[in-house]
Structures are given as structure tokens and as C-alpha cells.
């Protein structure tokens, strides 16, 4: 049994299904993409713990890098989610 399935089974779950869902994001501006990367990501917890005033600094730096490399608008990015369904 694969690792995730074994962990679920040992935790008492049954009839579980694990699915990887992949999508391509809709076009967005570099500023919006940077906000999502910084504030919509688990790394935001580490930033908040260290200094919440760093959010705009980090977000602006990432937006500038995205604009420099990809332009201002119509950015698209691959998205991936791991969806787990199970019953106890």
C-alpha cells in the first residue's frame, strides 16, 4: 500500500480516493499573481510570524520580478491540488 493510503488507513479512514487535479489559471495581472503567490500560500504564515509589515515588500518584489520576466498582464500559471475523499 502506498504511503498516503497507509496513513489514511492507519488513521481509521476507509473508502478513500486521492486525486490530483491540474488546471491552468485564468489570465491575471502581475500584481494579482504576486499577491496570490505571497498571501495565498502557506509561506504567508511564516511571513506573518516574522513581520506582517513584510507582506507588501515581498509582494512588490515578486510583482516586479514577474513584470520584468513576463510582462504586466495575461499571466497564466499551472495550478495543482491534491483532493482526498474518505470515510471513517
Secondary structure, DSSP 8 states (H G I E B T S, - for coil): --HHHHHHHHTT-EEEEEEEEEEE---B-HHHHHHHHHHTSTHHHHHHHHHTTHHHHHHHHHHHHHHHHH-SS-B--EEEEEEEEEE-
